[in-house]
Amino acid sequence: METTTGPITLADVRNALGGTSPSSTNAGPLRKILGRGSLATIQKHLETIRAERVAVVMEAHSAVPPAPTEAVGVIWGAAWAQAQVLTLARLERLTAERDAAQTLVDIQVMDIASLTAELDDLMEASQARLNEQVQGFAQAQELVATQGQALATAHAELERVSTAANAASALAEREAKIERQALQATVDRLTDQASDLKSLLTRLSPALAA
């Protein structure tokens, strides 16, 4: 048969049966014909087809003969064995899934631990840089305060020197003015004396001439 994909359907099992009686075969041969699907699904569809044919026979005959005990025992044994196979397969699959999940959890735990360590390192480095910046800012503030104090001292000294220079200049100007005034008085006095001498010489000149 042509291999298809998807779950096995009742129509797939009918096609696989062809002209074979559903009572004369089981899920194993049909699985080989279909090439896919689980034995449990194929067996379920096979039982449905068997039940349909039994219903047709019951409609055709008013009296239904009792089911053969031996056949029922064989079917029950096959169903029980199949159930055990399916249970074991499911248990193995669940165990594999559990182991895979546990492995994934272990990997994720290691990843989280690694990320946590990296985060701790980053936080520690950030805190160290922050401490350095805070210390640098404090040093800068201290330097500014020191420079401000030095500037204030220099400004006060400049004012003191300027005041002293102004006072010295005023004193020098006052002394120079006094000295000029004294010199002018001396010049005026000498000028008056020279005028007096000149006048005296003028009066004495006739007497000296005689």
C-alpha positions as CSV (number, residue, x, y, z in Angstrom):
1,M,0.0,0.0,0.0
2,E,1.0,3.6,-0.5
3,T,2.6,5.0,2.7
4,T,0.8,8.1,4.0
5,T,1.2,10.3,7.1
6,G,-1.1,11.1,10.0
7,P,-3.0,8.9,12.4
8,I,-4.3,5.5,11.3
9,T,-8.0,5.8,10.5
10,L,-10.8,3.2,10.2
11,A,-10.7,3.6,6.4
12,D,-7.0,2.8,6.4
13,V,-7.6,-0.5,8.2
14,R,-10.5,-1.4,5.9
15,N,-8.2,-0.8,2.9
16,A,-5.5,-2.9,4.5
17,L,-7.9,-5.8,5.1
18,G,-9.0,-5.8,1.5
19,G,-10.7,-9.2,1.0
20,T,-9.3,-10.6,4.2
21,S,-11.7,-11.4,7.0
22,P,-11.2,-9.2,10.1
23,S,-11.6,-12.3,12.2
24,S,-8.8,-14.2,10.5
25,T,-6.0,-11.6,11.1
26,N,-4.8,-9.2,13.8
27,A,-3.0,-5.9,14.2
28,G,0.5,-7.3,13.4
29,P,0.0,-8.2,9.7
30,L,-2.1,-5.1,9.2
31,R,0.7,-3.0,10.7
32,K,3.1,-4.5,8.1
33,I,0.8,-3.7,5.3
34,L,0.2,-0.1,6.5
35,G,3.8,0.5,7.3
36,R,3.0,2.9,10.2
37,G,0.7,3.4,13.2
38,S,0.5,1.8,16.6
39,L,-0.7,-1.7,17.1
40,A,-3.2,-0.5,19.7
41,T,-4.9,1.9,17.2
42,I,-4.9,-0.7,14.4
43,Q,-6.4,-3.3,16.8
44,K,-9.1,-0.9,17.9
45,H,-10.2,-0.2,14.3
46,L,-10.0,-4.0,13.6
47,E,-12.3,-4.7,16.6
48,T,-14.7,-2.0,15.3
49,I,-14.8,-3.7,11.8
50,R,-15.4,-7.0,13.5
51,A,-18.2,-5.6,15.6
52,E,-19.8,-4.1,12.5
53,R,-19.7,-7.5,10.7
54,V,-21.1,-9.2,13.8
55,A,-23.9,-6.7,13.8
56,V,-24.7,-7.4,10.2
57,V,-24.7,-11.1,10.9
58,M,-27.0,-10.5,13.9
59,E,-29.4,-8.6,11.7
60,A,-29.4,-11.4,9.2
61,H,-30.0,-14.1,11.8
62,S,-32.5,-13.7,14.7
63,A,-30.6,-16.2,16.8
64,V,-27.0,-15.4,17.7
65,P,-24.8,-18.4,18.7
66,P,-22.8,-18.0,21.8
67,A,-19.2,-16.8,21.5
68,P,-16.7,-19.6,21.5
69,T,-14.9,-19.7,24.8
70,E,-11.6,-20.6,23.2
71,A,-11.7,-17.8,20.7
72,V,-12.6,-15.3,23.5
73,G,-9.7,-16.6,25.6
74,V,-7.3,-16.1,22.6
75,I,-8.6,-12.6,22.0
76,W,-8.4,-11.7,25.7
77,G,-4.8,-13.1,25.9
78,A,-3.7,-11.2,22.8
79,A,-5.4,-8.0,24.2
80,W,-3.7,-8.5,27.6
81,A,-0.3,-9.1,26.0
82,Q,-0.8,-6.0,23.8
83,A,-1.8,-3.9,26.8
84,Q,1.4,-5.0,28.6
85,V,3.5,-4.1,25.5
86,L,1.8,-0.7,25.3
87,T,2.2,-0.1,29.0
88,L,5.9,-1.1,28.9
89,A,6.5,1.2,25.9
90,R,4.7,4.0,27.6
91,L,6.6,3.5,30.7
92,E,9.9,3.5,28.8
93,R,8.9,6.7,26.9
94,L,7.9,8.4,30.2
95,T,11.2,7.4,31.8
96,A,13.1,8.8,28.8
97,E,11.1,12.0,28.9
98,R,11.7,12.2,32.7
99,D,15.5,11.7,32.2
100,A,15.6,14.3,29.4
101,A,13.6,16.8,31.5
102,Q,15.9,16.2,34.5
103,T,19.0,16.7,32.2
104,L,17.4,19.9,31.0
105,V,16.7,21.1,34.5
106,D,20.3,20.3,35.5
107,I,21.6,22.3,32.6
108,Q,19.3,25.2,33.4
109,V,20.4,25.1,37.0
110,M,24.0,25.3,35.9
111,D,23.2,28.2,33.5
112,I,21.4,30.1,36.3
113,A,24.3,29.6,38.6
114,S,26.7,30.8,36.0
115,L,24.5,33.8,35.2
116,T,24.2,34.6,38.9
117,A,28.0,34.5,39.3
118,E,28.4,36.8,36.3
119,L,25.8,39.1,37.7
120,D,27.5,39.2,41.1
121,D,30.8,40.0,39.4
122,L,29.2,42.8,37.4
123,M,27.5,44.2,40.5
124,E,30.8,44.1,42.4
125,A,32.7,45.8,39.6
126,S,29.9,48.4,39.3
127,Q,30.0,49.1,43.0
128,A,33.8,49.4,42.9
129,R,33.5,51.9,40.0
130,L,30.8,53.8,41.9
131,N,33.0,54.0,45.1
132,E,35.9,55.3,43.0
133,Q,33.7,57.9,41.4
134,V,32.3,59.0,44.8
135,Q,35.9,59.2,46.2
136,G,37.0,61.2,43.2
137,F,34.0,63.5,43.6
138,A,34.8,64.0,47.3
139,Q,38.5,64.8,46.4
140,A,37.3,67.2,43.8
141,Q,35.0,68.9,46.3
142,E,37.9,69.2,48.8
143,L,40.2,70.6,46.1
144,V,37.5,73.2,45.1
145,A,37.0,74.1,48.8
146,T,40.8,74.5,49.3
147,Q,41.2,76.6,46.1
148,G,38.2,78.7,47.2
149,Q,39.8,79.3,50.6
150,A,43.1,80.2,48.9
151,L,41.3,82.5,46.5
152,A,39.5,84.2,49.4
153,T,42.8,84.6,51.3
154,A,44.5,86.1,48.2
155,H,41.6,88.4,47.6
156,A,41.8,89.6,51.2
157,E,45.5,90.1,50.9
158,L,45.0,92.0,47.7
159,E,42.5,94.3,49.4
160,R,44.9,94.8,52.3
161,V,47.8,95.6,50.0
162,S,45.6,97.9,47.9
163,T,44.3,99.7,50.9
164,A,47.9,100.1,52.2
165,A,49.1,101.3,48.8
166,N,46.2,103.9,48.6
167,A,47.1,105.1,52.1
168,A,50.8,105.3,51.2
169,S,50.0,107.2,48.0
170,A,47.7,109.7,49.9
171,L,50.4,110.2,52.5
172,A,53.1,110.7,49.9
173,E,50.8,113.1,48.0
174,R,50.1,115.0,51.2
175,E,53.8,115.2,52.2
176,A,54.7,116.3,48.6
177,K,52.1,119.0,48.8
178,I,53.4,120.2,52.2
179,E,56.9,120.1,50.8
180,R,55.8,122.1,47.8
181,Q,54.1,124.6,50.0
182,A,57.2,124.9,52.2
183,L,59.4,125.3,49.2
184,Q,57.1,127.9,47.7
185,A,57.1,129.8,51.0
186,T,60.9,129.7,51.0
187,V,61.0,130.9,47.4
188,D,58.6,133.7,48.2
189,R,60.6,134.7,51.2
190,L,63.8,134.7,49.2
191,T,62.1,136.7,46.5
192,D,61.0,139.2,49.0
193,Q,64.5,139.4,50.5
194,A,66.0,139.9,47.0
195,S,63.5,142.7,46.3
196,D,64.4,144.3,49.6
197,L,68.1,144.1,48.9
198,K,67.5,145.5,45.4
199,S,65.5,148.4,46.8
200,L,68.2,149.0,49.4
201,L,70.9,149.0,46.8
202,T,68.9,151.4,44.8
203,R,68.7,153.8,47.7
204,L,72.3,153.4,48.6
205,S,73.7,153.9,45.1
206,P,73.8,157.8,45.2
207,A,75.6,157.7,48.5
208,L,78.1,155.2,47.3
209,A,78.7,157.2,44.1
210,A,79.5,160.4,46.0
